Amino acid sequence: MVGYQGHMRHWFHFWQAGLLACVMVFSMTAPAMALPSWLPFGSDAIAYSIRFEGADAEMLAWFHTLKLDAPTETNPPKNLEELDQEANTLAGRVKKALEAKGYMEAQAEPRLDATAEKPVVTILIEPRMRYHVAEVQFDWKQEKLSLIHPEALRSQKGAPVDMEAAQADAVALSTAIGKDACLLSLVVTPKLRLYAEEQSAELVFEIDHGARAHYGAVVIEGTEKVKDEVIQRAVTWKPGGCYEASKLDDLRTVLLQNQLFST
């Protein structure tokens, strides 16, 4: 029994010493934790908020889609000077976003309020007039290959300029033109020709394509551990068939997935 009490006294003294040590460590480290509230714990990056003034609900939704209303996660600012630079960069991105929606003369000016408990970046927006599509044109750089029906596009005459819709139309045009065309290359690029006096724009789809081509014989070289027959079975085209670059990409994917090649 005496031994047990002695053990208890030893454990109690040890517990007291440990508690005292914890109190001492906490007392010594507590002042170092008194950091500004806008510095996230465990990080040297500044936490800040973003506000927009002069933007309507449609613009705010567009900014949210582009993630312009959230602080950057890539190389976040670590001091007020870097935050000021980030505010200017954000204003430039907002201006380009507005131009993509037809506000070709929009202004976006950054403001940084560092006096608040948490810094606030405010973008002052003056959208001005929105441009509309005056005409939709197609500029073939080489031979005209197919008939295009403009009424099937999202971009229509009289509608507000919307480069997101124009990019989607370019993808649709590329698919329609390239179908069974056997082209080595095909690029469809939407561009705007602005008319400031009328506050309108001509939407032009530049169509640049390569020569027509067909598949020849499949020649396999440099394979020592893989039989040619294995690769031949993965080929989805036949000699003389219409060339499609996507089929070459599909073959490469299959060979890599089957671990026949590393690159």
C-alpha positions in Angstrom: 0.0 0.0 0.0 2.9 2.4 0.9 4.4 1.6 -2.5 1.2 2.4 -4.3 0.9 5.8 -2.4 4.4 6.6 -3.3 3.7 5.8 -6.9 0.6 8.1 -6.8 2.6 10.9 -5.2 5.3 10.5 -7.9 2.6 10.6 -10.7 0.9 13.6 -9.1 4.2 15.6 -9.0 4.8 14.6 -12.6 1.3 15.8 -13.6 1.9 19.1 -11.8 5.2 19.6 -13.6 3.6 18.8 -16.9 0.8 21.3 -16.2 3.2 23.9 -15.2 5.3 23.3 -18.4 2.1 23.7 -20.5 1.2 26.9 -18.7 4.8 28.3 -19.3 4.8 27.3 -23.0 1.4 28.9 -23.5 2.5 32.0 -21.7 5.6 32.3 -23.8 3.9 31.7 -27.2 0.6 33.6 -26.6 2.0 37.1 -27.6 3.2 35.6 -31.0 -0.4 34.7 -31.8 -1.6 38.3 -31.6 -1.6 38.8 -35.4 -3.9 41.0 -37.5 -7.2 39.2 -38.0 -6.9 39.4 -41.8 -3.8 37.2 -41.7 -5.0 33.6 -41.9 -3.6 31.4 -39.1 -0.7 29.3 -40.5 -0.4 31.3 -43.6 1.5 34.4 -44.7 -1.1 35.3 -47.3 -3.6 38.1 -46.8 -7.3 37.2 -46.5 -9.4 39.8 -48.3 -12.9 40.2 -49.7 -14.0 41.4 -53.2 -16.9 43.8 -54.0 -18.4 45.1 -57.2 -20.1 48.4 -57.6 -22.1 49.3 -60.7 -22.7 45.7 -61.8 -26.2 44.3 -62.4 -27.3 40.8 -61.5 -26.4 39.3 -64.9 -22.9 40.7 -64.6 -22.4 39.4 -61.1 -23.5 35.9 -62.3 -21.0 36.1 -65.1 -18.2 37.2 -62.7 -19.1 34.3 -60.5 -18.9 31.8 -63.4 -15.4 33.1 -64.2 -14.5 33.0 -60.4 -13.7 36.7 -60.4 -15.6 37.2 -57.1 -13.3 35.0 -55.1 -9.7 35.7 -53.9 -7.0 34.1 -56.0 -5.6 30.8 -54.8 -2.6 30.9 -57.1 0.3 33.0 -55.6 -2.0 34.9 -53.2 -0.8 38.4 -52.1 1.3 38.4 -48.9 1.3 42.1 -48.2 -0.7 45.2 -49.1 1.5 46.1 -52.0 0.9 42.8 -53.6 -2.8 43.1 -52.8 -2.9 46.4 -54.6 -1.3 44.8 -57.7 -3.8 41.9 -57.4 -6.6 44.5 -57.4 -5.3 46.1 -60.6 -5.0 42.7 -62.2 -8.6 41.8 -61.2 -9.9 45.1 -62.7 -8.3 44.2 -66.0 -9.9 40.7 -66.0 -13.3 42.3 -65.1 -12.9 44.7 -68.1 -12.2 41.8 -70.5 -15.1 39.8 -69.1 -17.5 42.7 -69.7 -16.1 43.2 -73.3 -16.8 39.5 -73.9 -20.5 40.2 -73.1 -20.6 43.2 -75.5 -19.7 46.1 -73.2 -16.9 47.1 -75.4 -16.4 50.5 -73.8 -16.7 49.3 -70.2 -14.4 50.8 -67.5 -13.3 48.9 -64.3 -11.4 50.8 -61.7 -9.9 49.1 -58.6 -10.1 50.5 -55.0 -8.3 49.0 -52.0 -9.6 49.7 -48.5 -6.9 48.5 -46.0 -8.3 50.4 -43.0 -11.0 47.8 -42.3 -10.3 44.8 -40.1 -10.2 42.7 -43.3 -9.0 44.5 -46.5 -11.6 45.0 -49.1 -11.0 45.2 -52.9 -13.7 47.1 -54.7 -14.1 47.2 -58.4 -16.0 50.2 -59.6 -17.7 49.4 -62.9 -19.0 51.7 -65.6 -20.4 49.3 -68.2 -21.7 52.0 -70.7 -23.6 50.9 -73.8 -23.8 47.2 -74.9 -22.9 46.4 -78.5 -25.2 44.3 -80.6 -24.5 42.0 -83.6 -25.1 43.8 -86.8 -24.1 40.9 -89.1 -22.8 37.4 -89.0 -20.3 36.6 -91.7 -18.1 33.6 -92.7 -14.6 34.2 -94.0 -13.2 31.1 -95.8 -9.4 31.3 -96.0 -9.3 28.5 -98.5 -11.9 26.6 -100.6 -15.5 26.9 -99.3 -16.4 23.4 -98.4 -20.0 23.4 -97.1 -23.2 25.5 -96.8 -23.6 27.1 -93.4 -27.0 27.9 -91.9 -26.6 31.0 -89.7 -30.0 30.5 -88.1 -28.7 27.4 -86.4 -26.1 29.5 -84.5 -26.5 30.9 -81.0 -25.1 34.2 -82.3 -27.9 36.0 -84.2 -28.2 39.4 -85.9 -29.6 42.0 -83.4 -28.6 40.0 -80.3 -26.1 41.4 -77.8 -22.5 40.5 -78.5 -21.6 37.4 -76.5 -18.2 35.9 -77.2 -19.0 32.8 -75.0 -21.8 32.0 -77.4 -19.6 32.8 -80.3 -17.0 30.3 -79.1 -19.6 27.7 -78.8 -20.7 28.4 -82.3 -17.1 28.0 -83.5 -17.0 24.5 -82.0 -20.3 23.6 -83.6 -19.2 25.0 -87.0 -15.9 23.1 -86.8 -17.8 19.8 -86.1 -20.2 20.4 -88.9 -17.6 21.5 -91.5 -15.2 18.7 -90.5 -17.6 15.9 -90.7 -16.6 13.6 -93.6 -14.4 16.4 -95.0 -11.1 14.4 -94.6 -9.2 17.6 -93.6 -5.7 17.5 -92.2 -6.5 20.6 -90.1 -9.5 22.9 -89.4 -9.6 26.0 -87.2 -12.7 28.2 -86.8 -12.0 31.5 -85.0 -14.7 34.1 -84.1 -13.7 37.7 -84.4 -15.4 41.1 -84.0 -15.3 44.1 -86.3 -16.5 47.0 -84.2 -18.5 50.0 -85.3 -18.3 52.5 -82.5 -20.7 55.1 -83.9 -23.5 52.6 -84.3 -22.3 50.7 -81.1 -22.6 47.5 -83.1 -20.3 44.7 -84.2 -19.9 42.4 -87.2 -19.2 38.8 -86.0 -16.9 37.1 -88.4 -16.0 33.4 -88.2 -12.7 32.9 -89.9 -12.4 29.3 -91.3 -8.9 28.0 -92.0 -8.5 24.4 -93.1 -5.8 22.2 -94.5 -5.8 19.9 -97.5 -8.1 16.9 -97.8 -6.4 13.6 -97.0 -7.1 9.8 -96.7 -5.4 7.1 -94.7 -2.8 5.0 -96.3 -1.2 1.8 -95.2 -0.3 1.5 -91.5 3.4 1.1 -91.1 4.7 0.1 -87.6 8.4 0.7 -86.7 10.5 0.5 -83.6 8.5 -2.2 -81.8 10.6 -5.0 -80.3 8.5 -6.3 -77.4 5.1 -5.7 -78.9 3.8 -7.7 -81.8 2.6 -5.7 -84.8 -0.7 -7.6 -84.8 -1.5 -6.2 -81.4 -1.2 -2.6 -82.6 -3.0 -3.4 -85.9 -6.0 -4.7 -83.9 -6.2 -1.3 -82.1 -6.3 0.7 -85.4 -9.9 1.8 -86.2 -9.5 2.9 -89.8 -8.8 1.3 -93.1 -6.5 2.4 -95.9 -8.4 4.8 -98.1 -10.7 6.0 -95.3 -11.3 9.6 -94.6 -8.7 11.2 -92.4 -9.8 12.2 -88.9 -7.1 13.4 -86.5 -9.3 12.3 -83.5 -8.8 8.6 -84.5 -5.0 9.0 -84.1 -5.6 10.5 -80.6 -7.9 7.6 -79.8 -5.3 5.0 -80.9 -2.6 6.7 -78.8 -5.0 6.6 -75.8 -5.7 2.9 -76.2 -2.1 2.0 -76.5 -1.2 3.9 -73.3 -4.1 2.6 -71.3 -3.1 -1.0 -72.2 0.4 -0.1 -71.0 1.9 -1.1 -74.3 3.9 2.1 -74.4 4.9 4.7 -71.8 4.9 7.8 -74.0 
